[in-house]
Amino acid sequence: MDKNTFAVTPPMGWNSYDYYDTAVTEEQVRANADYMAKYLKEYGWEYIVVDIEWYSNDAGTRRGEYQYIPFGDNEMDEYGRFQPSPRRFPSSVGGRGFKPLADYIHSLGLKFGIHMMRGIPRQAAHNHCKVAGAEVTADRIADPSSICGWNPDMYGVRHTREGQAYYDSILSLYADWGVDFIKCDDICDSWLYRGISQMPFSGWEEIRMLHRAVEKTGREIVLSLSPGPAHIDRAWEYCRYANMWRITDDFWDSWELIKEMFGRCELWQDHVREGCFPDCDMLPIGKIGKGFGQERDSRLTKEEQKTMMTLWCMFRSPLMAGAELTKLDDWTLGLLTNRELLSLLGENRRGVQLVRDASCAVWKNTDSKTGETAVALFNLSDETRELSLSLAELDPEKAGARVVLSDIWNQTRTETVDGQIQAAVPAHGVAAYHVTFPGE
């Protein structure tokens, strides 16, 4: 199975984390899937992803003390594999796992994804659970010196034949359920295992183990690695063994985080390719935050949200909406359904940053087969500014040409004959255009 034959463009979908945190239920997942099928699917949105701790019966019940309850009430089978909480996912009762929910999502013409943590449940190791496909128990493959700094659920898995058997058994189970997307956490980066003097991070080998397990299923499963920031010196490794990898820590609705992302995208722009996508993380738009204590609107202004969407698309990051979809207003729905913008994610497109300083940035996105070009002028300053780009900077061979600019956000058309693309751009905003040369 070639991972690049089914994820040739950046995956687009919805993830439960930004709104529900650890406590999403089957009813809520179905409601968001119904909305996506009705309003978003025709624009390319297709993945419905259940994020962290879907196996926890008591997730969210002690949110004032813990995000992840130590040794909580978790569902697990005899082989040390987490199962969906029947309290939250009633269709899983009777050992059916996520298959009924996946079948429902597939019936809508969508794809189903789940979150997993690197490693094996500590509970499985302590209980000496059997390991499917191996003659040892879970305590023999668990590495108690390899842990996650922010989630207490797992131990790392030792790089042994029996450890590989455990990962194989997990992925075989997920494939049987009908999973199309896996977001594996505590594997792309770890702040616990940094520096020469510290122990090596076993997650590097576990990425390879997970990749091998995915391949053995024969199923087309997108593999996404979290959290970030990913290590640029391991770019080849991420691309070889995964489809997506986070280039940032958790991204939230902060203008400062958006500004920082321009540098991250510049660092990773040469590693975006078919089936391999550096990931800018979820889109914190619309209604978010309920599982964290209080539902709220995104703190990003409309201009900032347009900047974020434009950068993600020019760069060709995966797009995962974090909002409660059933509560989207018309403006936010329009943000997610701008066909001219989403076309920049196309199979033959490539984005590159042409200019970046403290006050502005310019990106170009080109189709390698047709030559079609888009350009975006980003105002990173706190006041409206006149921004410009010469045609010579965009394409030296077109320096004196007549140009038609089709505004991606406003759907207007203008012409320029003075060799400049220029616009008055609001603070924290963007002007983005498809650029065409009449007569060609």
C-alpha positions as CSV (number, residue, x, y, z in Angstrom):
1,M,0.0,0.0,0.0
2,D,1.4,3.4,-1.0
3,K,0.4,6.1,1.5
4,N,0.6,8.7,-1.2
5,T,-2.2,7.3,-3.4
6,F,-5.1,8.2,-1.1
7,A,-3.9,11.5,0.6
8,V,-2.6,13.4,-2.4
9,T,-4.0,16.6,-1.1
10,P,-4.2,18.0,2.5
11,P,-6.9,16.2,4.6
12,M,-9.8,18.4,5.5
13,G,-12.2,17.6,8.3
14,W,-13.5,18.3,11.8
15,N,-11.9,17.4,15.1
16,S,-13.8,17.3,18.4
17,Y,-11.0,18.7,20.7
18,D,-11.4,22.5,20.4
19,Y,-15.0,22.4,21.5
20,Y,-15.4,19.2,23.6
21,D,-12.0,18.6,25.0
22,T,-12.0,15.0,26.4
23,A,-15.8,14.6,26.7
24,V,-17.4,14.3,23.3
25,T,-20.3,11.8,22.9
26,E,-21.5,9.7,20.1
27,E,-24.6,11.9,19.7
28,Q,-22.5,15.0,19.3
29,V,-20.2,13.3,16.8
30,R,-23.1,12.2,14.7
31,A,-24.6,15.7,14.8
32,N,-21.4,17.2,13.5
33,A,-21.1,14.5,10.8
34,D,-24.6,15.3,9.7
35,Y,-23.8,18.9,9.4
36,M,-20.6,18.2,7.4
37,A,-22.4,15.9,5.0
38,K,-25.1,18.6,4.4
39,Y,-23.1,21.8,4.2
40,L,-19.3,21.0,3.8
41,K,-18.8,17.8,2.0
42,E,-19.2,19.2,-1.5
43,Y,-16.3,21.6,-0.7
44,G,-13.8,18.8,0.1
45,W,-14.4,18.4,3.9
46,E,-14.6,14.7,4.7
47,Y,-13.0,13.6,8.0
48,I,-14.8,13.3,11.3
49,V,-12.2,12.8,14.0
50,V,-13.0,11.8,17.6
51,D,-10.1,13.3,19.7
52,I,-8.5,12.3,23.0
53,E,-9.8,9.9,25.7
54,W,-12.8,8.4,23.9
55,Y,-12.2,5.4,26.1
56,S,-12.7,7.3,29.4
57,N,-16.0,6.8,31.2
58,D,-15.2,9.7,33.6
59,A,-13.5,12.2,31.2
60,G,-14.4,15.8,32.1
61,T,-15.9,15.0,35.5
62,R,-13.0,16.5,37.4
63,R,-12.0,19.2,34.9
64,G,-11.2,21.6,37.7
65,E,-8.4,19.3,38.9
66,Y,-7.4,17.3,35.9
67,Q,-7.7,17.4,32.1
68,Y,-6.7,13.7,32.1
69,I,-7.7,11.9,35.3
70,P,-4.8,9.7,36.6
71,F,-5.8,6.0,36.5
72,G,-9.4,7.0,35.6
73,D,-12.3,4.7,34.7
74,N,-11.1,3.6,31.2
75,E,-12.6,0.9,29.0
76,M,-10.1,-1.8,27.8
77,D,-10.2,-5.3,26.3
78,E,-8.3,-8.3,27.5
79,Y,-5.4,-7.5,25.2
80,G,-4.8,-4.1,26.7
81,R,-6.5,-2.2,23.9
82,F,-8.7,0.8,24.8
83,Q,-12.4,0.5,23.8
84,P,-14.9,3.3,23.4
85,S,-16.7,4.3,26.5
86,P,-20.2,2.7,26.3
87,R,-21.6,5.6,28.4
88,R,-20.5,8.1,25.8
89,F,-20.7,5.9,22.7
90,P,-23.6,3.5,23.3
91,S,-23.4,1.9,19.9
92,S,-20.1,0.3,21.0
93,V,-21.8,-1.9,23.6
94,G,-21.2,-5.7,23.1
95,G,-17.6,-5.4,21.8
96,R,-18.6,-3.6,18.6
97,G,-16.2,-0.8,19.2
98,F,-16.4,2.2,16.9
99,K,-17.6,0.1,13.9
100,P,-21.3,1.2,14.2
101,L,-20.3,4.9,14.4
102,A,-17.8,4.5,11.6
103,D,-20.5,2.7,9.5
104,Y,-22.9,5.7,10.1
105,I,-20.2,8.2,9.1
106,H,-19.3,6.2,6.0
107,S,-23.0,6.1,5.0
108,L,-22.9,9.9,4.8
109,G,-20.1,9.7,2.3
110,L,-17.6,10.8,5.0
111,K,-14.5,9.3,6.6
112,F,-13.9,8.4,10.3
113,G,-10.9,9.2,12.5
114,I,-9.8,8.7,16.1
115,H,-7.1,9.9,18.4
116,M,-4.6,7.6,20.0
117,M,-1.8,8.0,22.5
118,R,1.7,6.6,21.8
119,G,2.3,3.5,23.8
120,I,0.4,0.9,25.8
121,P,-2.0,1.7,28.7
122,R,-0.3,1.7,32.1
123,Q,-3.4,-0.1,33.3
124,A,-2.7,-3.0,30.8
125,A,0.9,-3.3,32.1
126,H,-0.1,-3.2,35.7
127,N,-2.8,-5.9,35.1
128,H,-0.4,-8.1,33.1
129,C,-2.8,-8.2,30.2
130,K,-2.2,-10.6,27.3
131,V,-0.7,-9.2,24.1
132,A,-2.5,-10.3,20.9
133,G,-0.1,-12.2,18.6
134,A,2.7,-12.5,21.2
135,E,3.6,-14.9,24.0
136,V,4.3,-12.2,26.6
137,T,2.1,-10.0,28.7
138,A,1.8,-6.2,28.5
139,D,4.3,-5.6,31.4
140,R,7.0,-7.2,29.3
141,I,6.6,-4.8,26.4
142,A,5.9,-1.6,28.3
143,D,8.7,0.8,28.9
144,P,8.0,2.6,32.2
145,S,10.8,5.1,31.6
146,S,9.1,6.4,28.5
147,I,6.1,8.4,29.4
148,C,4.1,11.5,28.3
149,G,4.7,14.7,30.2
150,W,1.0,15.8,30.1
151,N,-1.1,12.6,29.9
152,P,-0.9,9.8,32.5
153,D,-2.5,7.0,30.5
154,M,0.4,5.3,28.8
155,Y,3.8,3.8,28.9
156,G,6.0,3.6,25.8
157,V,6.3,0.4,23.9
158,R,9.7,-1.4,23.7
159,H,11.2,-1.8,20.2
160,T,10.9,-5.6,20.1
161,R,9.0,-8.2,18.0
162,E,6.4,-8.4,20.8
163,G,6.1,-4.6,20.9
164,Q,5.5,-4.5,17.2
165,A,2.8,-7.2,17.7
166,Y,1.0,-4.9,20.1
167,Y,0.9,-2.1,17.6
168,D,-0.1,-4.5,14.9
169,S,-3.0,-5.6,17.1
170,I,-4.2,-2.1,17.7
171,L,-4.2,-1.1,14.1
172,S,-5.9,-4.4,13.1
173,L,-8.6,-3.5,15.5
174,Y,-9.0,0.0,14.2
175,A,-9.0,-1.3,10.6
176,D,-11.8,-3.7,11.6
177,W,-13.7,-0.8,13.0
178,G,-13.4,1.1,9.7
179,V,-11.0,3.8,10.9
180,D,-9.7,6.1,8.0
181,F,-7.6,8.5,10.0
182,I,-5.4,8.2,13.1
183,K,-4.1,11.1,15.1
184,C,-1.3,9.7,17.2
185,D,-0.2,11.9,20.1
186,D,3.0,12.3,22.2
187,I,4.9,11.0,19.2
188,C,5.9,14.0,16.9
189,D,7.7,15.8,19.8
190,S,8.2,15.4,23.5
191,W,9.5,18.1,25.9
192,L,10.4,15.4,28.4
193,Y,13.2,14.0,26.2
194,R,15.1,16.8,24.9
195,G,18.9,17.5,25.2
196,I,22.0,15.4,24.9
197,S,22.1,14.6,28.6
198,Q,18.6,13.1,28.7
199,M,17.3,9.7,27.6
200,P,16.5,9.3,23.9
201,F,12.9,9.7,23.0
202,S,11.5,6.2,22.2
203,G,8.7,7.9,20.1
204,W,11.1,8.0,17.1
205,E,11.1,4.2,16.9
206,E,7.4,4.0,17.7
207,I,6.6,6.1,14.7
208,R,8.2,3.4,12.6
209,M,6.4,0.7,14.5
210,L,3.1,2.5,14.0
211,H,3.8,3.0,10.3
212,R,4.5,-0.7,9.8
213,A,1.3,-1.6,11.6
214,V,-0.7,0.7,9.4
215,E,0.8,-0.9,6.3
216,K,0.0,-4.4,7.5
217,T,-3.7,-3.6,7.7
218,G,-3.9,-3.0,3.9
219,R,-6.4,-0.2,4.7
220,E,-6.0,3.4,3.5
221,I,-5.5,5.1,6.9
222,V,-4.1,8.7,7.1
223,L,-1.5,8.9,9.9
224,S,-1.2,12.2,11.7
225,L,1.5,12.8,14.3
226,S,1.1,15.2,17.2
227,P,2.0,17.4,19.0
228,G,4.6,19.8,17.7
229,P,6.8,21.6,17.0
230,A,8.1,18.9,14.7
231,H,11.9,18.7,14.3
232,I,13.0,20.0,10.9
233,D,16.1,17.7,11.0
234,R,13.7,14.8,10.9
235,A,11.6,16.1,8.0
236,W,12.5,13.1,5.8
237,E,11.4,10.7,8.6
238,Y,8.0,12.3,9.1
239,C,7.4,12.3,5.4
240,R,8.5,8.6,5.0
241,Y,6.3,7.3,7.8
242,A,3.3,9.6,8.1
243,N,0.9,11.8,6.1
244,M,0.7,14.7,8.5
245,W,2.9,16.1,11.3
246,R,2.4,19.1,13.6
247,I,4.8,21.9,13.2
248,T,3.5,23.7,16.2
249,D,2.3,23.0,19.8
250,D,-1.4,23.3,20.3
251,F,-2.6,26.2,18.2
252,W,-5.3,28.4,19.7
253,D,-7.1,31.7,18.8
254,S,-4.3,34.1,19.3
255,W,-3.0,36.7,16.8
256,E,0.6,36.2,18.2
257,L,0.4,32.5,17.3
258,I,-0.8,33.3,13.8
259,K,2.2,35.7,13.3
260,E,4.6,33.0,14.6
261,M,3.2,30.5,12.0
262,F,4.6,32.5,9.1
263,G,8.1,31.6,10.3
264,R,7.1,28.0,10.8
265,C,5.6,27.7,7.3
266,E,8.7,29.2,5.8
267,L,10.8,26.6,7.6
268,W,8.7,23.7,6.3
269,Q,7.5,24.9,2.9
270,D,9.9,22.7,0.9
271,H,8.6,19.6,2.7
272,V,5.0,19.9,1.5
273,R,4.4,17.2,-1.1
274,E,1.9,14.6,-2.3
275,G,0.8,12.5,0.7
276,C,3.1,14.4,3.2
277,F,1.8,17.6,4.8
278,P,3.4,19.7,7.6
279,D,0.4,20.5,9.8
280,C,-0.4,24.0,11.2
281,D,-3.0,22.4,13.6
282,M,-6.7,23.0,14.0
283,L,-8.7,26.1,13.0
284,P,-10.0,27.7,16.2
285,I,-13.0,29.4,14.7
286,G,-16.7,29.7,15.5
287,K,-17.9,28.3,18.9
288,I,-15.1,26.6,20.9
289,G,-14.1,25.8,24.5
290,K,-17.1,24.2,26.0
291,G,-15.2,21.2,27.3
292,F,-12.6,23.5,28.9
293,G,-15.2,25.2,31.1
294,Q,-17.2,27.7,29.0
295,E,-18.3,27.9,25.4
296,R,-17.0,31.0,23.7
297,D,-16.6,32.6,20.3
298,S,-13.2,32.5,18.7
299,R,-11.0,35.4,19.9
300,L,-9.7,36.0,16.4
301,T,-11.2,38.9,14.5
302,K,-12.7,38.3,11.1
303,E,-9.6,39.7,9.4
304,E,-7.4,37.5,11.5
305,Q,-9.5,34.4,10.6
306,K,-9.2,35.3,6.9
307,T,-5.4,35.6,7.4
308,M,-5.2,32.2,9.1
309,M,-7.3,30.5,6.4
310,T,-5.3,32.1,3.6
311,L,-2.0,31.1,5.1
312,W,-3.1,27.5,5.8
313,C,-4.3,27.2,2.2
314,M,-1.3,29.0,0.5
315,F,1.1,26.8,2.5
316,R,-1.2,23.7,1.9
317,S,-1.6,22.6,5.5
318,P,-4.3,20.1,6.4
319,L,-7.5,21.8,7.5
320,M,-9.3,20.6,10.6
321,A,-12.1,22.8,12.0
322,G,-12.3,22.9,15.7
323,A,-15.7,24.5,16.0
324,E,-19.0,23.0,17.0
325,L,-20.2,22.8,13.4
326,T,-23.9,22.9,14.2
327,K,-23.5,26.4,15.7
328,L,-21.6,27.9,12.7
329,D,-23.0,31.3,11.7
330,D,-23.2,32.2,8.0
331,W,-20.0,34.2,8.0
332,T,-17.9,31.3,9.5
333,L,-19.5,28.8,7.1
334,G,-18.5,31.1,4.3
335,L,-14.9,31.1,5.6
336,L,-14.9,27.3,5.2
337,T,-16.6,27.1,1.9
338,N,-14.6,29.6,-0.2
339,R,-13.9,27.5,-3.4
340,E,-11.4,29.9,-4.7
341,L,-9.3,29.7,-1.6
342,L,-9.7,25.9,-1.2
343,S,-8.5,25.4,-4.7
344,L,-5.0,26.3,-3.5
345,L,-4.9,22.9,-1.7
346,G,-5.0,21.2,-5.1
347,E,-2.9,18.2,-6.1
348,N,-0.4,20.1,-8.2
349,R,-0.2,23.3,-6.1
350,R,2.9,24.5,-4.2
351,G,3.2,27.5,-1.9
352,V,6.3,29.6,-1.2
353,Q,6.9,32.6,1.0
354,L,8.4,35.5,-1.0
355,V,8.7,38.2,1.6
356,R,8.5,38.3,5.4
357,D,9.4,40.9,7.9
358,A,7.9,42.2,11.1
359,S,5.1,44.1,9.4
360,C,4.2,42.0,6.3
361,A,4.5,38.7,4.4
362,V,3.8,37.7,0.8
363,W,3.0,34.2,-0.4
364,K,2.8,32.7,-3.8
365,N,0.9,29.5,-4.7
366,T,1.4,28.0,-8.1
367,D,-0.1,25.0,-10.0
368,S,2.9,23.1,-11.5
369,K,1.0,21.8,-14.4
370,T,-1.1,24.8,-15.5
371,G,1.0,27.6,-14.2
372,E,-2.0,29.1,-12.5
373,T,-0.8,31.4,-9.7
374,A,-2.2,33.0,-6.6
375,V,-0.6,35.6,-4.4
376,A,-1.4,36.8,-0.9
377,L,-0.3,40.0,0.8
378,F,-0.5,39.8,4.6
379,N,-0.5,42.8,6.8
380,L,1.1,41.7,10.1
381,S,1.0,45.2,11.6
382,D,-1.6,46.8,13.8
383,E,-2.8,49.4,11.3
384,T,-4.0,49.5,7.7
385,R,-1.1,49.5,5.3
386,E,-0.6,49.8,1.5
387,L,1.2,46.6,0.5
388,S,2.5,45.8,-3.0
389,L,4.4,43.2,-5.0
390,S,6.0,43.8,-8.3
391,L,5.3,41.4,-11.1
392,A,9.1,41.0,-11.5
393,E,9.1,39.5,-8.0
394,L,6.2,37.2,-8.8
395,D,7.5,36.1,-12.2
396,P,10.4,37.9,-13.9
397,E,9.2,36.9,-17.4
398,K,5.9,38.8,-16.8
399,A,7.3,42.0,-15.4
400,G,5.6,44.2,-18.1
401,A,2.5,42.2,-18.7
402,R,-1.2,43.2,-18.2
403,V,-2.6,41.4,-15.3
404,V,-6.1,40.5,-14.1
405,L,-6.5,40.1,-10.4
406,S,-9.4,38.0,-9.1
407,D,-10.0,38.8,-5.5
408,I,-10.3,35.4,-3.6
409,W,-12.2,36.9,-0.7
410,N,-14.3,39.6,-2.3
411,Q,-14.9,37.9,-5.7
412,T,-14.1,41.1,-7.6
413,R,-11.8,41.5,-10.7
414,T,-9.4,44.3,-11.3
415,E,-6.6,44.9,-13.8
416,T,-3.1,46.3,-13.3
417,V,-0.8,47.6,-16.0
418,D,1.9,49.3,-13.9
419,G,3.8,46.2,-13.0
420,Q,2.5,46.2,-9.4
421,I,0.0,44.2,-7.4
422,Q,-1.0,46.5,-4.5
423,A,-3.8,46.8,-2.0
424,A,-4.7,48.7,1.2
425,V,-4.8,45.8,3.6
426,P,-6.5,46.1,7.1
427,A,-4.5,45.5,10.2
428,H,-3.9,41.7,10.7
429,G,-5.6,41.2,7.3
430,V,-4.9,39.8,3.9
431,A,-5.5,40.6,0.2
432,A,-5.4,37.4,-1.9
433,Y,-5.7,37.1,-5.7
434,H,-5.7,34.6,-8.5
435,V,-3.4,36.2,-11.1
436,T,-4.1,35.7,-14.8
437,F,-2.4,37.2,-17.8
438,P,-5.0,37.9,-20.6
439,G,-4.1,36.6,-24.0
440,E,-2.1,33.6,-22.8
